Amino acid sequence: MSTAQIMTFSALLMLLYFPSSDHVTVTTSKAKVEVHENTNAVLSCEFRTEKDTNPRVEWKKRGKDVSYVYFDGDFTGSYKGRASINGATMTLRGVTQKDSGVYHCEVTARQDKIKLGEVTVTLNVLVPPHAPSCEVPETVMAGFSAELRCKDKLSVPAATYSWYKDNKPLHTASLPEIKYTLDPKTGTLKFKAVSKSDEGQYRCEASNGVGAPKSCAGRQMKITEFELNMTIVIAIEVGAFLVLLSCCVAICLCCRRGCCRCCRKNKRETKQRTKTSYNPPDPRHYKHTQSFVL
């Protein structure tokens, strides 16, 4: 290969790897940033211009409306005093869940042919579990259903839940000997029909892999059983007898007063039978008797 060919080949390589352009280019080293709550978040934004040595850098956050974070060389709103910028890379200190969202880095180079370049960075602030709110019924009648609820609305990502009875974990698998269902995503523990063996102290634990699991205070669930003793049985029998006796007395009084349709019908039929059963004697059977003459 001649020297001219080598130089031509080198020039082609330079054009391929270092293309000549008259526009600003904007890139990021990390398009998705995940940090824990109350730590610092670095949102990378790097740019390269062809002519403009002092381009304008802006940061915006996309929500319901697009709002400025960094504009005209200064931070705005709640970002003042807790954010800094180096070149176009922005650092947020002490982030909270409110800082989560999609951010846009825009670089404007007025002297370049294509003046605007931008890149998007997504910030996700992770929040460890908080003590969940638990709902445990105090008293349940044996044989009835029961539902226990658990919820942590603040953790990010969403927490998964586990239940403990007397500090022993309850299984989530569906087994023949298990009389309940446990949903680790919703935190709901359901009993179809409780028994005395289900009585005890229940607590729920929330975890999401970000921080230490948190649980609510244990709460007692009492199972009551309905027992029939001799006094209750006698009282029920006496009550049933009195009700039956009252019904009989009411029917008798109703019949005597004729307020019952059946009784009135029977009385009418009796009267009709009485009228129809009387047959006057045949006149031929009468004999003339001697009258007395005064």
C-alpha positions as CSV (number, residue, x, y, z in Angstrom):
1,M,0.0,0.0,0.0
2,S,1.4,3.4,-1.0
3,T,1.8,6.4,1.2
4,A,-1.0,8.2,-0.6
5,Q,-3.4,5.3,-0.1
6,I,-2.6,5.2,3.6
7,M,-3.3,8.9,4.0
8,T,-6.5,8.6,2.1
9,F,-7.6,5.6,4.3
10,S,-6.7,7.6,7.4
11,A,-8.7,10.6,6.3
12,L,-11.8,8.3,5.7
13,L,-11.4,6.9,9.2
14,M,-11.3,10.4,10.7
15,L,-14.4,11.4,8.8
16,L,-16.2,8.3,10.1
17,Y,-15.2,8.7,13.7
18,F,-15.1,12.4,13.9
19,P,-17.7,13.7,11.5
20,S,-17.7,17.3,10.6
21,S,-21.0,19.0,11.6
22,D,-22.2,22.4,12.4
23,H,-24.7,21.5,15.2
24,V,-24.7,21.0,19.0
25,T,-24.9,17.5,20.3
26,V,-26.2,16.6,23.8
27,T,-25.8,13.3,25.5
28,T,-26.1,11.7,29.0
29,S,-24.1,9.0,30.7
30,K,-27.1,7.7,32.6
31,A,-30.6,8.1,31.2
32,K,-32.3,6.5,34.3
33,V,-31.2,7.5,37.8
34,E,-32.4,5.7,41.0
35,V,-31.4,7.0,44.4
36,H,-32.7,6.6,47.9
37,E,-34.7,9.3,49.6
38,N,-32.7,12.1,51.3
39,T,-29.6,11.4,49.2
40,N,-28.1,13.3,46.3
41,A,-29.0,12.7,42.7
42,V,-26.7,13.5,39.8
43,L,-28.4,14.1,36.5
44,S,-25.8,13.9,33.7
45,C,-25.9,16.2,30.7
46,E,-22.9,16.6,28.4
47,F,-22.8,18.7,25.2
48,R,-20.4,19.5,22.4
49,T,-20.7,22.5,20.1
50,E,-18.9,23.3,16.8
51,K,-18.7,27.1,17.1
52,D,-20.6,28.5,20.1
53,T,-18.3,28.5,23.1
54,N,-20.9,29.8,25.6
55,P,-24.2,28.0,24.9
56,R,-27.3,28.4,27.0
57,V,-28.2,25.5,29.3
58,E,-31.7,24.9,30.7
59,W,-33.3,22.2,32.8
60,K,-37.0,21.5,32.7
61,K,-39.2,19.0,34.6
62,R,-42.2,17.4,32.8
63,G,-45.3,16.9,34.8
64,K,-48.9,18.0,34.3
65,D,-47.2,21.1,32.9
66,V,-43.5,21.6,32.0
67,S,-41.8,23.7,34.6
68,Y,-38.3,25.3,34.7
69,V,-35.7,23.9,37.1
70,Y,-32.7,25.9,35.8
71,F,-33.2,28.9,33.7
72,D,-31.1,32.0,32.8
73,G,-28.2,30.8,34.9
74,D,-30.2,30.3,38.1
75,F,-32.3,27.6,39.8
76,T,-36.0,28.2,40.4
77,G,-38.6,27.6,43.1
78,S,-37.8,24.7,45.6
79,Y,-34.5,23.9,43.8
80,K,-32.9,27.1,45.0
81,G,-30.3,26.4,47.7
82,R,-30.3,22.6,47.2
83,A,-29.1,22.2,43.6
84,S,-25.9,22.9,41.7
85,I,-24.7,22.7,38.1
86,N,-21.4,21.8,36.6
87,G,-21.3,22.4,32.9
88,A,-24.7,21.1,32.1
89,T,-24.8,18.3,34.7
90,M,-27.2,19.0,37.6
91,T,-27.0,17.7,41.1
92,L,-30.0,17.7,43.5
93,R,-29.3,17.4,47.2
94,G,-31.6,15.7,49.7
95,V,-34.1,14.4,47.1
96,T,-37.7,13.4,48.1
97,Q,-40.4,11.5,46.3
98,K,-41.6,14.9,44.9
99,D,-38.4,15.1,42.9
100,S,-39.2,11.9,41.0
101,G,-40.0,12.5,37.4
102,V,-38.7,13.2,33.9
103,Y,-36.1,16.0,33.4
104,H,-35.0,17.6,30.1
105,C,-31.6,19.1,29.6
106,E,-31.6,21.6,26.7
107,V,-28.5,23.3,25.2
108,T,-28.9,26.1,22.8
109,A,-25.9,27.1,20.7
110,R,-26.8,30.2,18.6
111,Q,-23.7,30.1,16.4
112,D,-24.2,26.5,15.3
113,K,-26.2,25.6,12.3
114,I,-28.5,23.4,14.3
115,K,-28.9,25.5,17.4
116,L,-30.8,23.2,19.8
117,G,-29.9,19.8,21.4
118,E,-31.6,18.0,24.2
119,V,-31.6,14.8,26.3
120,T,-34.0,13.2,28.8
121,V,-33.1,11.9,32.2
122,T,-35.6,10.0,34.4
123,L,-35.2,10.3,38.2
124,N,-36.8,7.7,40.5
125,V,-36.5,8.4,44.2
126,L,-36.8,5.1,46.2
127,V,-38.6,5.3,49.6
128,P,-38.1,2.6,52.2
129,P,-41.2,1.0,53.9
130,H,-43.1,2.8,56.5
131,A,-45.1,1.2,59.3
132,P,-48.3,0.0,57.5
133,S,-51.8,0.6,58.7
134,C,-53.4,-2.6,59.9
135,E,-57.1,-3.5,60.3
136,V,-57.8,-6.5,62.6
137,P,-61.3,-7.2,63.9
138,E,-61.4,-7.4,67.7
139,T,-64.1,-10.1,67.8
140,V,-65.4,-12.7,65.3
141,M,-68.1,-15.3,65.8
142,A,-66.9,-18.9,65.2
143,G,-68.0,-20.1,61.7
144,F,-68.1,-16.6,60.2
145,S,-65.7,-15.1,57.7
146,A,-63.0,-12.5,58.7
147,E,-60.8,-10.1,56.7
148,L,-57.6,-8.5,57.9
149,R,-56.1,-5.6,55.9
150,C,-52.6,-4.1,55.6
151,K,-51.4,-1.1,53.6
152,D,-48.3,1.1,53.2
153,K,-49.1,4.0,50.8
154,L,-45.6,5.7,51.0
155,S,-43.1,3.1,50.0
156,V,-41.5,3.2,46.5
157,P,-41.5,0.7,44.9
158,A,-44.8,-0.6,46.2
159,A,-44.4,-2.9,49.3
160,T,-45.2,-6.5,49.5
161,Y,-46.9,-7.8,52.7
162,S,-46.6,-10.8,55.0
163,W,-48.7,-11.6,58.1
164,Y,-47.7,-13.1,61.5
165,K,-49.8,-14.8,64.0
166,D,-48.3,-14.8,67.5
167,N,-45.0,-13.8,65.8
168,K,-45.1,-16.9,63.5
169,P,-45.3,-16.3,59.8
170,L,-48.4,-17.3,57.9
171,H,-47.9,-19.1,54.6
172,T,-49.0,-17.7,51.3
173,A,-49.2,-21.0,49.5
174,S,-52.6,-22.6,48.9
175,L,-52.5,-25.9,50.9
176,P,-55.4,-28.2,51.9
177,E,-54.8,-27.7,55.6
178,I,-54.7,-23.8,55.3
179,K,-58.1,-22.2,55.9
180,Y,-57.1,-18.7,54.8
181,T,-55.9,-16.8,51.7
182,L,-53.1,-14.2,51.8
183,D,-52.4,-11.8,49.0
184,P,-48.8,-10.4,49.4
185,K,-49.5,-7.6,46.9
186,T,-52.7,-6.2,48.5
187,G,-51.9,-7.2,52.1
188,T,-55.3,-8.8,52.6
189,L,-55.7,-11.9,54.8
190,K,-59.1,-13.7,54.5
191,F,-60.6,-16.5,56.6
192,K,-63.6,-18.3,55.1
193,A,-64.8,-19.6,58.5
194,V,-62.8,-18.9,61.6
195,S,-62.5,-21.3,64.5
196,K,-61.2,-21.1,68.0
197,S,-57.7,-22.1,66.8
198,D,-57.5,-18.8,64.7
199,E,-57.6,-16.7,67.9
200,G,-54.4,-14.8,68.6
201,Q,-52.3,-11.7,68.0
202,Y,-51.9,-10.6,64.3
203,R,-49.4,-8.2,62.8
204,C,-48.5,-7.2,59.2
205,E,-45.0,-6.5,57.8
206,A,-44.2,-4.4,54.7
207,S,-41.0,-4.7,52.7
208,N,-39.8,-3.4,49.3
209,G,-36.1,-4.2,49.2
210,V,-35.1,-0.5,49.7
211,G,-34.8,-0.3,53.5
212,A,-35.5,-2.5,56.5
213,P,-39.0,-4.0,56.7
214,K,-41.6,-2.3,58.9
215,S,-44.5,-3.8,60.7
216,C,-47.6,-2.5,62.6
217,A,-48.3,-3.2,66.2
218,G,-49.8,-6.6,67.0
219,R,-53.5,-6.7,67.5
220,Q,-55.6,-9.4,69.2
221,M,-58.4,-11.2,67.4
222,K,-60.8,-13.0,69.7
223,I,-63.1,-15.8,68.5
224,T,-66.3,-16.3,70.4
225,E,-68.4,-19.5,70.3
226,F,-72.2,-19.7,70.8
227,E,-72.9,-22.2,73.6
228,L,-76.3,-23.4,74.6
229,N,-76.7,-24.1,78.3
230,M,-79.7,-25.7,80.1
231,T,-81.2,-22.3,81.1
232,I,-81.2,-21.1,77.5
233,V,-82.8,-24.4,76.3
234,I,-85.6,-24.2,79.0
235,A,-86.2,-20.5,78.2
236,I,-86.5,-21.3,74.4
237,E,-89.0,-24.1,75.1
238,V,-91.1,-22.0,77.5
239,G,-91.2,-19.2,75.0
240,A,-92.3,-21.6,72.2
241,F,-95.1,-23.0,74.4
242,L,-96.3,-19.5,75.3
243,V,-96.4,-18.5,71.7
244,L,-98.3,-21.7,70.7
245,L,-100.8,-21.1,73.6
246,S,-101.3,-17.5,72.6
247,C,-102.1,-18.6,69.0
248,C,-104.7,-21.2,70.2
249,V,-106.4,-18.6,72.5
250,A,-106.5,-16.1,69.7
251,I,-108.1,-18.6,67.3
252,C,-110.8,-19.6,69.9
253,L,-111.7,-16.0,70.6
254,C,-111.9,-15.3,66.9
255,C,-114.2,-18.2,66.4
256,R,-116.5,-17.1,69.2
257,R,-116.8,-13.6,68.0
258,G,-117.3,-14.7,64.5
259,C,-114.4,-12.7,63.1
260,C,-113.1,-15.7,61.3
261,R,-114.4,-16.5,57.9
262,C,-114.4,-20.2,58.5
263,C,-116.3,-19.8,61.8
264,R,-118.9,-17.6,60.2
265,K,-119.3,-20.1,57.4
266,N,-119.8,-23.0,59.8
267,K,-122.4,-21.0,61.8
268,R,-124.4,-20.3,58.6
269,E,-124.3,-24.0,57.6
270,T,-125.5,-25.0,61.1
271,K,-128.4,-22.6,60.8
272,Q,-129.3,-23.9,57.4
273,R,-129.3,-27.5,58.6
274,T,-131.5,-26.5,61.5
275,K,-134.1,-24.9,59.2
276,T,-134.1,-27.6,56.6
277,S,-134.4,-30.5,59.2
278,Y,-137.8,-29.3,60.5
279,N,-140.7,-31.1,58.7
280,P,-144.3,-30.0,59.7
281,P,-146.8,-32.9,60.4
282,D,-149.2,-34.0,57.7
283,P,-152.7,-32.4,58.2
284,R,-154.3,-35.8,57.5
285,H,-152.9,-37.1,60.7
286,Y,-154.9,-34.5,62.7
287,K,-158.2,-35.7,64.3
288,H,-161.2,-33.5,65.2
289,T,-161.9,-33.4,68.8
290,Q,-165.0,-32.3,70.6
291,S,-165.0,-28.7,71.4
292,F,-166.2,-27.4,74.6
293,V,-169.3,-25.3,74.6
294,L,-169.4,-22.6,77.2
